[in-house]
Each structure stands twice: as C-alpha cells, then as structure tokens.
Amino acid sequence: MIWMILFVLPILFVVLYCAIPYTVRLFSEMDLRRRCRKERVLVLTYDDGPGEETTPKLLDLLDQHQAKATFYLVGKNVQIKGSILPRMQRAGHDLASHSQNHLNGWKVTPWRSLKDVLQGFSTLKRTNIDFALFRPPYGKINLLTWLAAARQRIHLGWWTIVSGDTCANLPDVASIVAMAERDGGGVVLMHDFDRSEERFFYVLELTARLLDLAESRGWKVMTQRELLRIR
Ligand SMILES: [Zn+2]
C-alpha cells in the first residue's frame, strides 16, 4: 500500500495533470498545420500584450496590409494598457485570453494556475471583449486549466511556427519566413509586449516579410478564430 502511494500515485498524477493535456495539444497542432496547408492560410498571433509602444505600430503595419491578426492578451496588461483595445476591436482583430498574470501552469500550484486563467477570462469579459480562444502561458496546459476553458466553451489557441522573438539570440528573419514557406502557411507565434528596440523591429520586420510571402503565394491571411471557424 505504501509502495503504491509513493510510486504509482505521483505517476498517475503527472499523467493525468500534464501528459494527457499535452498529448491533446500535440494532436491540435498537427490539425492546425494540416488546415493551414490545405486552406493556404497564414495566421499572425501576438502574445503578452497589449504594449504601449509596440502594439500601435504593429496595428499601423497590419492596417497597411489590410490584415487581421489574433492578439492573446494578458489580463494585467489589459488593465493598465487597455486604451488601445477599442482601436483593435474596430479594426476587426481577434482578441483572446492569455491568462491574468502569465503564470506557468506546470510550475505553480494547481489552484494558482486555475485562478490565473479564470481571472484572465474575467478581465476580458469585464472589458466587453468577445473572446473565444485561450492560449496557455508558455504553452503549459494542465488538467484543471484545460477543463476550466472547456467548461466555458473557450477553445485552445496553439501555434505551428515559433518566431523565436523571445530567444536570447534572435534568429534570422529569413529562417522563420522559410519555415512558413516550407509548411505552406501556418500559425505564427510572436509577441507585442514592450521590449528592446531590437526585438520590436524584429517583430515588425518578420510580420512584414510574412505578409509579403502570403501575398506572393496567394495565401489567405486570417485570424485564428476564423481559421477554426468559431462564431
Ligand atoms: Zn506568453
């Protein structure tokens, strides 16, 4: 009995709490990749904002290309930097949740991660944002946060291409564009919170190059909500 408590229960917990939701994520990413290739779609997504410096300039660039993107908003940033939100809504961008305080669902206690996710949902609802997607911070979904999103009929918003804009050494923009080209489209993960100028310009340049690629290949540029056909 003691042997079972010491060895089997922790393994069971890890499988149920992390491994099952993570496996579902892998299948969802495969499905996203397949959809993008088949439907020739590029989805631009920006996490952790809104930013006071970065987001307006990004919106200008998207406007120039008449492109719509998906923004995964952090609740605490919405509360202090939310004045840009009406502009984003007017432009038809897809606003979605990225939790309240950006806690890693595998590194904090289950109840803290659950509270963080639910608070993030509440902040967007109080701000009258019609959202249908949630992207777990660091991509770390657990059983509780997975079920909490499902209970509110909020879909999970994964990605297929990592821009590398948070890596210590920024990758070459051309290498990320080449990935999108190889995949025949995709859902690209970038960030629009305020950071160094170098990273800000990297995101702008990558966005512009991806939009050029989509235009030259005749791909559709749409929001993640549109891709997943969520009303
Ligand atoms: Zn994030």
Residues whose N, C-alpha, C, O or C-beta is under 5 A from the ligand:
A	BS01	ZN	D47 D48 P137 Y138
